Amino acid sequence: MQIQGFTCNPFQTNCYVCHDEGEAVLIDPSCSTPEECAQVERYIADRELTVRRLLLTHGHIDHIFGCAHFARAFGMGFLMHREDQVFIEQADELAKMFGEPIETPPEPEGFLNEEDRVHFGNASLAVLHTPGHSPGSISFYDAASQAVISGDVLFQGSIGRTDLWRGDLPELMRSIFEKIVSLGDTVHVYPGHGPVTTIGEERRTNPFLLFPS
C-alpha cells in the first residue's frame, strides 16, 4: 500500500490517499478550497486510481471541509464511527464558530466499528476505535505496510487535544497505549497534523508517552 498526504486548510490538516493495485481510499477530506480539492483529484487521476471508499478518522470541522465535494465527485458517502456523527450534523454551526465557510457535508453512508476492515486492491485496513480526542475517533492500520493513519490521536511530539467538547484525556491515553503503541516500534504513524513519525520514535521522545498524564 502507498500513502500520499496533502496538507490543507488554515488548520494545516492532513488528507491521505491510500492506494494499492489501482484502487484507493480517501481519508479525511480536509481540503477547503477548489485548488486543494483539485490537487487531490489530480493525484488520483494521474495514477488512474479507482476510489473505493471515503473515510473519516473523526468528525471535527478541520477534517471534513471537503466531504460534500468528494462525496459528489466520487458518487459515495463517507464512512465513520457513529459516535462522531453529531459533529457532521453540527458542521454548519461549528464552521461559523471558527469563521470558516463549509459546504454542508452529507449524512454518513455508513458506520465503522472496532475490528471492521476496509478492503481495496490487495490492502486491508483494520479499524481501531481510538477515542479520547473525540468519542468516535478511529485509526486505520495496515499490517502489511506497517502504517497507521491515526487522525488526531498521536502526533510527532504530541497528542490530540482533549479540551474540546467530549474530549477525554484518560481515555485518549488508553487509546494511545492500548491501540497504537501496542502495534510496535516499527509502525509508521500518519497523523492528522504534522509530519509522519514512528511509534518507536514517539516512545523514545514524546513527552506525553514518557510521562503519561
Order of alpha helices (4+ residues) and beta strands (2+ residues): beta-beta-beta-alpha-beta-alpha-beta-alpha-alpha-beta-beta-beta-beta-beta-beta-beta-alpha-beta-beta-alpha-alpha
